[in-house]
Amino acid sequence: MNTVELAPHRFAGLVAPAVDRAFVAGMLAGRDGGGAELSQRYGGPAATGFLVEFRTRLAAPGGTVDGPGFAAVTRYRDPATCQRALDKQVAHGMIHRRPDGGLSATDRGAAFLAEIYQVHAEVTEELWAGHDDRVLRLVASLGRLLAYALVLAEEEGDAAGSAFTAMAPPYEPDGTPPGVLLLNRLGTLRYHRADAHAAAWAAAGHTAASASDLPDGPERLAIELETDRRAAGPYAALGAEERLTMLADLAALPG
């Protein structure tokens, strides 16, 4: 693989499945390693679902997700169904719906999120044991990518209705273990690509539903290539060698 193949737009396409794999492995480990049991103590998924999904913003003191950000993150789901699910979590006393349509965690919700962070600390330490150097390199690279992506979003005026800016930067209190930093930075970066994908299918005249139903073929491929182009910006923050190292580190992580 040479540096031409690691141009940012090409790298965006190569790294996306590696990011997905590592993130999903961490989240599944969290669910199986105590997260599901923890959720049940607080009322089950009907009480905790959106807290887990929006944890990296709602765990922050005073952290909120606004209405457009919520809609962007849930863009592939039925809005009425999402609102009914949200109503249940409000009724369980886990989420507070603000007058402006934004969401924040209640005290009970915040207590749950603190425990979720602890579960994720334990399971990622076990999942990625023996890969300390890789984890630390990835945490550093992802930190640079997310910071640059936020700068680009501000410069381009892409904040409104963006899943990425609704979720970034992830909440990282002092002492957050490297495994949790990695898990949550991977998750936040995925929202940047999700926005790029939505912009690509919208530019091609699609809705969330019609884009999801597209069969494999030239049109889907064109949207994926346009997604790579739109998702490429933050990767300019890394040199070609750093991009290759990031890809290798992600590929080497267990999960």
FIMIKOL-142076 format. One record per residue (C-alpha): residue in three letters; x negated, y negated, z negated. Coordinates in nm, 4 decimals. Layout:
+------+----------+----------+----------+
| paba |        X |        Y |        Z |
+------+----------+----------+----------+
|  Ala |        X |        Y |        Z |
...
+------+----------+----------+----------+
This chain:
+------+----------+----------+----------+
| paba |        X |        Y |        Z |
+------+----------+----------+----------+
|  Met |   0.0000 |   0.0000 |   0.0000 |
|  Asn |  -0.1597 |  -0.3276 |   0.1028 |
|  Thr |  -0.0917 |  -0.6833 |  -0.0003 |
|  Val |   0.1212 |  -0.7530 |   0.3067 |
|  Glu |   0.3657 |  -0.4845 |   0.1880 |
|  Leu |   0.3695 |  -0.6485 |  -0.1541 |
|  Ala |   0.4972 |  -0.9847 |  -0.0319 |
|  Pro |   0.7612 |  -1.1045 |  -0.2812 |
|  His |   1.0625 |  -1.0153 |  -0.0686 |
|  Arg |   0.9309 |  -0.6651 |  -0.0003 |
|  Phe |   0.8332 |  -0.6184 |  -0.3610 |
|  Ala |   1.1826 |  -0.7253 |  -0.4741 |
|  Gly |   1.3262 |  -0.4276 |  -0.2877 |
|  Leu |   1.0605 |  -0.1854 |  -0.4109 |
|  Val |   1.0753 |  -0.2796 |  -0.7766 |
|  Ala |   1.4551 |  -0.2945 |  -0.8167 |
|  Pro |   1.5129 |   0.0833 |  -0.8506 |
|  Ala |   1.2139 |   0.1120 |  -1.0864 |
|  Val |   1.3578 |  -0.1639 |  -1.3048 |
|  Asp |   1.6962 |   0.0069 |  -1.3005 |
|  Arg |   1.5510 |   0.3457 |  -1.3943 |
|  Ala |   1.3546 |   0.2165 |  -1.6939 |
|  Phe |   1.6421 |   0.0004 |  -1.8184 |
|  Val |   1.9031 |   0.2758 |  -1.7895 |
|  Ala |   1.6701 |   0.5208 |  -1.9661 |
|  Gly |   1.6335 |   0.2796 |  -2.2575 |
|  Met |   2.0073 |   0.2123 |  -2.2843 |
|  Leu |   2.0965 |   0.5829 |  -2.2672 |
|  Ala |   1.8382 |   0.6557 |  -2.5366 |
|  Gly |   2.0024 |   0.3859 |  -2.7478 |
|  Arg |   2.3478 |   0.5346 |  -2.7010 |
|  Asp |   2.2332 |   0.8878 |  -2.7797 |
|  Gly |   1.9923 |   0.7824 |  -3.0529 |
|  Gly |   2.2419 |   0.6178 |  -3.2850 |
|  Gly |   2.4149 |   0.3527 |  -3.0772 |
|  Ala |   2.7339 |   0.5533 |  -3.0213 |
|  Glu |   2.7569 |   0.6389 |  -3.3908 |
|  Leu |   2.6948 |   0.2741 |  -3.4830 |
|  Ser |   2.9656 |   0.1598 |  -3.2441 |
|  Gln |   3.2156 |   0.3969 |  -3.4060 |
|  Arg |   3.1457 |   0.2448 |  -3.7477 |
|  Tyr |   3.2558 |  -0.0918 |  -3.6097 |
|  Gly |   3.5657 |   0.0323 |  -3.4258 |
|  Gly |   3.4254 |   0.2098 |  -3.1194 |
|  Pro |   3.3761 |   0.0835 |  -2.7637 |
|  Ala |   3.7104 |  -0.1005 |  -2.7722 |
|  Ala |   3.5606 |  -0.3217 |  -3.0443 |
|  Thr |   3.1971 |  -0.3410 |  -2.9348 |
|  Gly |   3.1730 |  -0.3007 |  -2.5558 |
|  Phe |   3.1141 |  -0.6604 |  -2.4549 |
|  Leu |   2.8884 |  -0.7219 |  -2.7552 |
|  Val |   2.6542 |  -0.4513 |  -2.6292 |
|  Glu |   2.6711 |  -0.5857 |  -2.2742 |
|  Phe |   2.6108 |  -0.9481 |  -2.3757 |
|  Arg |   2.3892 |  -0.8684 |  -2.6754 |
|  Thr |   2.0849 |  -1.0635 |  -2.5577 |
|  Arg |   2.2820 |  -1.3903 |  -2.5675 |
|  Leu |   2.5428 |  -1.3297 |  -2.8353 |
|  Ala |   2.2863 |  -1.2056 |  -3.0896 |
|  Ala |   2.1212 |  -1.5482 |  -3.0880 |
|  Pro |   2.2357 |  -1.7845 |  -3.3654 |
|  Gly |   2.5018 |  -1.9976 |  -3.1989 |
|  Gly |   2.4646 |  -1.7947 |  -2.8798 |
|  Thr |   2.7504 |  -1.8236 |  -2.6341 |
|  Val |   2.8478 |  -1.6978 |  -2.2909 |
|  Asp |   3.0686 |  -1.9383 |  -2.0978 |
|  Gly |   3.3708 |  -1.8428 |  -1.8888 |
|  Pro |   3.1996 |  -1.8638 |  -1.5491 |
|  Gly |   2.9068 |  -1.6624 |  -1.6813 |
|  Phe |   3.1391 |  -1.3930 |  -1.8133 |
|  Ala |   3.3148 |  -1.3788 |  -1.4766 |
|  Ala |   2.9808 |  -1.3488 |  -1.2955 |
|  Val |   2.8574 |  -1.0626 |  -1.5127 |
|  Thr |   3.1869 |  -0.8751 |  -1.4719 |
|  Arg |   3.2398 |  -0.9673 |  -1.1038 |
|  Tyr |   3.2916 |  -0.6066 |  -0.9908 |
|  Arg |   3.5625 |  -0.5389 |  -1.2499 |
|  Asp |   3.9277 |  -0.6369 |  -1.2516 |
|  Pro |   3.9547 |  -0.9753 |  -1.4309 |
|  Ala |   4.2857 |  -0.8914 |  -1.6013 |
|  Thr |   4.1441 |  -0.5638 |  -1.7324 |
|  Cys |   3.8369 |  -0.7467 |  -1.8636 |
|  Gln |   4.0528 |  -1.0043 |  -2.0415 |
|  Arg |   4.2629 |  -0.7327 |  -2.2061 |
|  Ala |   3.9449 |  -0.5595 |  -2.3237 |
|  Leu |   3.8174 |  -0.8914 |  -2.4536 |
|  Asp |   4.1467 |  -0.9512 |  -2.6373 |
|  Lys |   4.0973 |  -0.6205 |  -2.8212 |
|  Gln |   3.7451 |  -0.7153 |  -2.9271 |
|  Val |   3.8718 |  -1.0517 |  -3.0503 |
|  Ala |   4.1468 |  -0.8694 |  -3.2424 |
|  His |   3.8849 |  -0.6384 |  -3.3971 |
|  Gly |   3.7114 |  -0.9486 |  -3.5323 |
|  Met |   3.3918 |  -0.8904 |  -3.3329 |
|  Ile |   3.4087 |  -1.1724 |  -3.0773 |
|  His |   3.5336 |  -1.5290 |  -3.1076 |
|  Arg |   3.6936 |  -1.6839 |  -2.8003 |
|  Arg |   3.6106 |  -2.0539 |  -2.7949 |
|  Pro |   3.8541 |  -2.3255 |  -2.6857 |
|  Asp |   3.6460 |  -2.3850 |  -2.3703 |
|  Gly |   3.6770 |  -2.0188 |  -2.2694 |
|  Gly |   3.3312 |  -1.9249 |  -2.3896 |
|  Leu |   3.2494 |  -1.6301 |  -2.6143 |
|  Ser |   3.0454 |  -1.6011 |  -2.9300 |
|  Ala |   2.9929 |  -1.3282 |  -3.1871 |
|  Thr |   3.1747 |  -1.3418 |  -3.5201 |
|  Asp |   2.9784 |  -1.2740 |  -3.8386 |
|  Arg |   3.0850 |  -0.9094 |  -3.8110 |
|  Gly |   2.9828 |  -0.9037 |  -3.4459 |
|  Ala |   2.6448 |  -1.0537 |  -3.5329 |
|  Ala |   2.5906 |  -0.7860 |  -3.7987 |
|  Phe |   2.6637 |  -0.5175 |  -3.5396 |
|  Leu |   2.4193 |  -0.6765 |  -3.2948 |
|  Ala |   2.1433 |  -0.6891 |  -3.5561 |
|  Glu |   2.1926 |  -0.3161 |  -3.6061 |
|  Ile |   2.1926 |  -0.2508 |  -3.2294 |
|  Tyr |   1.8569 |  -0.4287 |  -3.2022 |
|  Gln |   1.7256 |  -0.1959 |  -3.4753 |
|  Val |   1.8570 |   0.1135 |  -3.2953 |
|  His |   1.6903 |  -0.0028 |  -2.9739 |
|  Ala |   1.3655 |  -0.0625 |  -3.1617 |
|  Glu |   1.3629 |   0.2959 |  -3.2893 |
|  Val |   1.4605 |   0.4679 |  -2.9650 |
|  Thr |   1.2298 |   0.2698 |  -2.7356 |
|  Glu |   0.9369 |   0.3330 |  -2.9690 |
|  Glu |   1.0036 |   0.7044 |  -2.9319 |
|  Leu |   1.0945 |   0.6967 |  -2.5614 |
|  Trp |   0.7837 |   0.5047 |  -2.4565 |
|  Ala |   0.5427 |   0.6420 |  -2.7190 |
|  Gly |   0.1874 |   0.6682 |  -2.5882 |
|  His |   0.2467 |   0.3983 |  -2.3259 |
|  Asp |   0.1710 |   0.0968 |  -2.5457 |
|  Asp |  -0.0587 |  -0.0721 |  -2.2949 |
|  Arg |   0.1918 |  -0.0317 |  -2.0125 |
|  Val |   0.4747 |  -0.1666 |  -2.2266 |
|  Leu |   0.2728 |  -0.4711 |  -2.3297 |
|  Arg |   0.1674 |  -0.5442 |  -1.9696 |
|  Leu |   0.5271 |  -0.5166 |  -1.8524 |
|  Val |   0.6538 |  -0.7379 |  -2.1335 |
|  Ala |   0.4012 |  -1.0059 |  -2.0339 |
|  Ser |   0.4792 |  -0.9830 |  -1.6620 |
|  Leu |   0.8534 |  -0.9871 |  -1.7192 |
|  Gly |   0.8192 |  -1.2890 |  -1.9461 |
|  Arg |   0.6511 |  -1.4817 |  -1.6662 |
|  Leu |   0.9098 |  -1.3658 |  -1.4119 |
|  Leu |   1.2056 |  -1.4675 |  -1.6271 |
|  Ala |   1.0565 |  -1.8054 |  -1.7125 |
|  Tyr |   0.9905 |  -1.8802 |  -1.3468 |
|  Ala |   1.3359 |  -1.7562 |  -1.2452 |
|  Leu |   1.4937 |  -1.9999 |  -1.4914 |
|  Val |   1.2873 |  -2.2856 |  -1.3489 |
|  Leu |   1.3942 |  -2.1930 |  -0.9963 |
|  Ala |   1.7610 |  -2.1699 |  -1.0998 |
|  Glu |   1.7447 |  -2.5175 |  -1.2520 |
|  Glu |   1.5689 |  -2.6634 |  -0.9488 |
|  Glu |   1.8172 |  -2.5047 |  -0.7093 |
|  Gly |   2.1240 |  -2.5896 |  -0.9171 |
|  Asp |   2.2277 |  -2.2242 |  -0.9417 |
|  Ala |   2.3250 |  -2.2249 |  -1.3081 |
|  Ala |   2.7042 |  -2.2494 |  -1.2776 |
|  Gly |   2.8721 |  -1.9114 |  -1.2415 |
|  Ser |   2.5409 |  -1.7253 |  -1.2496 |
|  Ala |   2.5113 |  -1.3946 |  -1.4331 |
|  Phe |   2.1390 |  -1.4542 |  -1.4775 |
|  Thr |   2.1658 |  -1.7959 |  -1.6387 |
|  Ala |   2.4504 |  -1.6674 |  -1.8565 |
|  Met |   2.2161 |  -1.3997 |  -1.9939 |
|  Ala |   1.8734 |  -1.5653 |  -1.9840 |
|  Pro |   1.6584 |  -1.6118 |  -2.1746 |
|  Pro |   1.7162 |  -1.2999 |  -2.3857 |
|  Tyr |   1.7234 |  -1.3514 |  -2.7611 |
|  Glu |   1.3872 |  -1.2460 |  -2.9033 |
|  Pro |   1.3578 |  -1.3205 |  -3.2751 |
|  Asp |   1.0132 |  -1.3212 |  -3.4336 |
|  Gly |   0.8892 |  -0.9686 |  -3.4826 |
|  Thr |   1.0950 |  -0.8148 |  -3.2007 |
|  Pro |   0.9128 |  -0.4895 |  -3.1141 |
|  Pro |   0.7612 |  -0.4561 |  -2.7653 |
|  Gly |   1.0046 |  -0.1806 |  -2.6647 |
|  Val |   1.3037 |  -0.4049 |  -2.7347 |
|  Leu |   1.1389 |  -0.6937 |  -2.5519 |
|  Leu |   1.0844 |  -0.4678 |  -2.2522 |
|  Leu |   1.4380 |  -0.3266 |  -2.2543 |
|  Asn |   1.6050 |  -0.6656 |  -2.2804 |
|  Arg |   1.3768 |  -0.8403 |  -2.0310 |
|  Leu |   1.4415 |  -0.5627 |  -1.7788 |
|  Gly |   1.8144 |  -0.6004 |  -1.8342 |
|  Thr |   1.8015 |  -0.9762 |  -1.7893 |
|  Leu |   1.5971 |  -0.9477 |  -1.4695 |
|  Arg |   1.8615 |  -0.7141 |  -1.3262 |
|  Tyr |   2.1133 |  -0.9988 |  -1.3478 |
|  His |   1.8893 |  -1.2115 |  -1.1275 |
|  Arg |   1.9096 |  -0.9492 |  -0.8541 |
|  Ala |   2.2829 |  -0.9078 |  -0.9152 |
|  Asp |   2.3321 |  -1.2775 |  -0.8370 |
|  Ala |   2.1152 |  -1.2445 |  -0.5262 |
|  His |   2.3234 |  -0.9483 |  -0.4115 |
|  Ala |   2.6493 |  -1.1363 |  -0.4698 |
|  Ala |   2.5200 |  -1.4349 |  -0.2732 |
|  Ala |   2.4140 |  -1.2024 |   0.0103 |
|  Trp |   2.7497 |  -1.0272 |   0.0461 |
|  Ala |   2.9403 |  -1.3542 |   0.0081 |
|  Ala |   2.7318 |  -1.5074 |   0.2875 |
|  Ala |   2.8286 |  -1.2068 |   0.5020 |
|  Gly |   3.1961 |  -1.2784 |   0.4410 |
|  His |   3.2620 |  -1.0124 |   0.1800 |
|  Thr |   3.4317 |  -1.0029 |  -0.1578 |
|  Ala |   3.3114 |  -0.7964 |  -0.4529 |
|  Ala |   3.5622 |  -0.5261 |  -0.3596 |
|  Ser |   3.4851 |  -0.5131 |   0.0119 |
|  Ala |   3.1090 |  -0.5209 |  -0.0522 |
|  Ser |   3.1418 |  -0.2265 |  -0.2920 |
|  Asp |   3.3332 |  -0.0295 |  -0.0300 |
|  Leu |   3.0829 |  -0.0840 |   0.2509 |
|  Pro |   2.9539 |   0.2466 |   0.3917 |
|  Asp |   2.5866 |   0.3057 |   0.4617 |
|  Gly |   2.4949 |   0.1460 |   0.7905 |
|  Pro |   2.3559 |  -0.1686 |   0.9542 |
|  Glu |   2.5815 |  -0.4121 |   0.7681 |
|  Arg |   2.4975 |  -0.2746 |   0.4240 |
|  Leu |   2.1291 |  -0.2673 |   0.5162 |
|  Ala |   2.1420 |  -0.6296 |   0.6295 |
|  Ile |   2.2976 |  -0.7299 |   0.2962 |
|  Glu |   2.0285 |  -0.5385 |   0.1053 |
|  Leu |   1.7514 |  -0.7115 |   0.3025 |
|  Glu |   1.9134 |  -1.0492 |   0.2392 |
|  Thr |   1.9395 |  -0.9565 |  -0.1296 |
|  Asp |   1.5649 |  -0.8859 |  -0.1330 |
|  Arg |   1.4973 |  -1.2249 |   0.0241 |
|  Arg |   1.7160 |  -1.4081 |  -0.2283 |
|  Ala |   1.5754 |  -1.2093 |  -0.5221 |
|  Ala |   1.2122 |  -1.2675 |  -0.4218 |
|  Gly |   1.1537 |  -1.6111 |  -0.5763 |
|  Pro |   1.0387 |  -1.5135 |  -0.9269 |
|  Tyr |   0.7879 |  -1.2583 |  -0.7957 |
|  Ala |   0.5753 |  -1.5406 |  -0.6583 |
|  Ala |   0.4755 |  -1.5918 |  -1.0230 |
|  Leu |   0.2684 |  -1.2705 |  -0.9987 |
|  Gly |  -0.0290 |  -1.2027 |  -0.7774 |
|  Ala |  -0.0183 |  -0.9116 |  -0.5325 |
|  Glu |  -0.2341 |  -0.6970 |  -0.7612 |
|  Glu |  -0.0109 |  -0.7770 |  -1.0575 |
|  Arg |   0.2940 |  -0.6716 |  -0.8572 |
|  Leu |   0.1317 |  -0.3384 |  -0.7761 |
|  Thr |   0.0395 |  -0.2879 |  -1.1425 |
|  Met |   0.3964 |  -0.3676 |  -1.2492 |
|  Leu |   0.5360 |  -0.1125 |  -1.0071 |
|  Ala |   0.2884 |   0.1522 |  -1.1226 |
|  Asp |   0.3586 |   0.0836 |  -1.4905 |
|  Leu |   0.7343 |   0.1111 |  -1.4401 |
|  Ala |   0.6922 |   0.4339 |  -1.2445 |
|  Ala |   0.4786 |   0.5837 |  -1.5202 |
|  Leu |   0.7229 |   0.5155 |  -1.8039 |
|  Pro |   0.9088 |   0.8236 |  -1.9299 |
|  Gly |   1.2816 |   0.8334 |  -1.8676 |
+------+----------+----------+----------+
